[in-house]
C-alpha cells in the first residue's frame, strides 16, 4: 500500500485498468490515485476497529465514481 500522491507519481493507467477489472470506473489518467493499492485494506481497517463496530453487512465495489 502507498499513498494517493505516491500513486500519482508511480502508477500507470494500465496498472489501474488491471487492478480495477470488474469495477466500472472512468478510464482516465486523472484517476490513477484511485488504484486500490493507494487505499487502506478494508479488512485491516475493520479488524483495527473491531471494538468500535459491529459488521452487519459486507459490500462489494461495483462502481468507482469521482469527478474530474
C-alpha positions as CSV (number, residue, x, y, z in Angstrom):
1,X,0.0,0.0,0.0
2,X,1.1,3.5,-0.7
3,X,-0.4,7.0,-0.6
4,X,-2.6,8.6,-3.2
5,X,0.1,11.2,-4.0
6,X,2.6,8.3,-4.4
7,X,0.2,6.5,-6.8
8,X,0.0,9.6,-9.0
9,X,3.8,9.6,-9.3
10,X,4.5,5.9,-9.7
11,X,1.5,4.0,-11.0
12,X,0.3,3.8,-14.6
13,X,-3.1,3.9,-16.2
14,X,-2.5,0.3,-17.3
15,X,-2.0,-0.8,-13.7
16,X,-5.2,1.0,-12.7
17,X,-7.1,-0.9,-15.5
18,X,-5.7,-4.2,-14.3
19,X,-6.5,-3.7,-10.7
20,X,-10.0,-2.3,-11.4
21,X,-11.0,-5.3,-13.5
22,X,-14.7,-5.9,-12.9
23,X,-15.3,-2.4,-11.5
24,X,-16.8,0.3,-13.6
25,X,-14.6,3.4,-13.4
26,X,-13.8,6.5,-15.5
27,X,-10.8,5.3,-17.6
28,X,-8.6,8.4,-17.4
29,X,-5.1,9.2,-16.1
30,X,-6.9,11.7,-13.8
31,X,-7.9,8.7,-11.7
32,X,-4.6,7.0,-11.2
33,X,-4.8,7.8,-7.5
34,X,-7.9,5.6,-7.3
35,X,-5.8,2.4,-7.7
36,X,-6.7,0.0,-4.9
37,X,-3.0,-0.1,-3.8
38,X,-3.4,3.5,-2.7
39,X,-6.3,2.7,-0.4
40,X,-6.3,1.2,3.1
41,X,-7.2,-2.5,3.2
42,X,-10.8,-2.5,4.4
43,X,-10.4,-5.9,6.2
44,X,-7.5,-4.4,8.2
45,X,-9.4,-1.2,8.9
46,X,-12.3,-3.3,10.3
47,X,-10.0,-5.5,12.3
48,X,-8.4,-2.4,13.8
49,X,-11.8,-1.1,14.7
50,X,-13.3,-4.3,16.0
51,X,-14.0,-2.9,19.4
52,X,-15.9,0.1,17.9
53,X,-18.0,-1.5,15.2
54,X,-20.3,-4.4,14.5
55,X,-20.2,-5.8,11.0
56,X,-23.8,-6.2,9.8
57,X,-23.3,-6.3,6.0
58,X,-20.5,-6.8,3.6
59,X,-20.5,-4.8,0.4
60,X,-18.5,-5.2,-2.9
61,X,-17.5,-2.3,-5.0
62,X,-19.2,-2.2,-8.4
63,X,-18.6,1.4,-9.4
64,X,-15.9,4.0,-8.6
65,X,-17.3,7.5,-9.1
66,X,-15.1,10.6,-8.9
67,X,-15.5,14.0,-10.5
68,X,-12.8,15.1,-13.0
